[in-house]
Amino acid sequence: MKKIAIFIGKSLLTQGALSYIKSHPENGVEICSVDISNPQAALEQLKSFTPDIIMVESQYLSDPLFTPSAILELFPHLVMLELHVDSPSVRIIRSEQRKPASFEELISTLGIINSTITPVPQV
């Protein structure tokens, strides 16, 4: 079962997402709504919930506790959905952490990363 943490702010966007997911229990996800008004309490709530996915509006990522890099450092295999209230776009940030045992393994990892990048056609 996937665990989704949704940061609830003033926007109807995240409140609507929370309501929609809760109304579809057949999706098999566990939901945790996180009140962002107290950043330290929100961080503690996240640590105890250990989410697989976090949905957060971009405006809340300016707090030093909630920058994408700070959150991804806490949760090494997380998918973060950064919602933009003023546009239909969603930024998907995935975290994967590796600890290469040697320089050769590091270089090998770079090859894996390079093979997953899809080149953008030039016009």
PyMOL commands that set and color helices and strands:
alter all, ss='L'
color gray80, all
select helices_A, chain A and resi 12-22+25-27+39-49+58-62+64-66+68-74+103-116
alter helices_A, ss='H'
color red, helices_A
select strands_A, chain A and resi 2-8+29-35+53-57+79-83+90-94
alter strands_A, ss='S'
color yellow, strands_A
deselect
rebuild
show_as cartoon
